[in-house]
């Protein structure tokens, strides 16, 4: 991977392997689900 990163450059390597997106998507998906659950609970209370 290091050799490939040097050959295609950091930006190309990052785009190819979606580097940095691996942890972001699950985090925001969980946050979205938690917010939706809270809205359902709050709407049921009022």
C-alpha positions as semicolon CSV with decimal commas, in nm:
position;residue;x (nm);y (nm);z (nm)
1;X;0,000;0,000;0,000
2;X;0,282;0,238;0,076
3;X;0,431;0,183;-0,269
4;X;0,094;0,234;-0,434
5;X;0,034;0,550;-0,229
6;X;0,367;0,688;-0,347
7;X;0,290;0,600;-0,712
8;X;-0,059;0,749;-0,738
9;X;-0,022;1,021;-0,474
10;X;-0,207;1,070;-0,151
11;X;-0,526;1,216;-0,302
12;X;-0,562;0,937;-0,557
13;X;-0,495;0,674;-0,293
14;X;-0,741;0,835;-0,053
15;X;-1,013;0,843;-0,321
16;X;-0,946;0,484;-0,431
17;X;-0,980;0,338;-0,082
18;X;-1,234;0,591;0,050
19;X;-0,992;0,669;0,330
20;X;-1,150;0,870;0,610
21;X;-1,506;0,772;0,517
22;X;-1,492;0,436;0,692
23;X;-1,553;0,574;1,038
24;X;-1,755;0,880;0,943
25;X;-2,051;0,711;0,776
26;X;-2,135;0,467;1,058
27;X;-2,095;0,744;1,316
28;X;-2,335;0,980;1,142
29;X;-2,577;0,698;1,063
30;X;-2,598;0,611;1,432
31;X;-2,639;0,977;1,524
32;X;-2,922;1,012;1,271
33;X;-3,100;0,703;1,408
34;X;-3,068;0,833;1,765
35;X;-3,212;1,170;1,666
36;X;-3,504;1,005;1,486
37;X;-3,579;0,796;1,795
38;X;-3,573;1,103;2,017
39;X;-3,810;1,288;1,784
40;X;-4,054;0,995;1,791
41;X;-4,042;0,991;2,171
42;X;-4,086;1,367;2,199
43;X;-4,378;1,369;1,956
44;X;-4,546;1,096;2,159
45;X;-4,513;1,295;2,482
46;X;-4,671;1,619;2,358
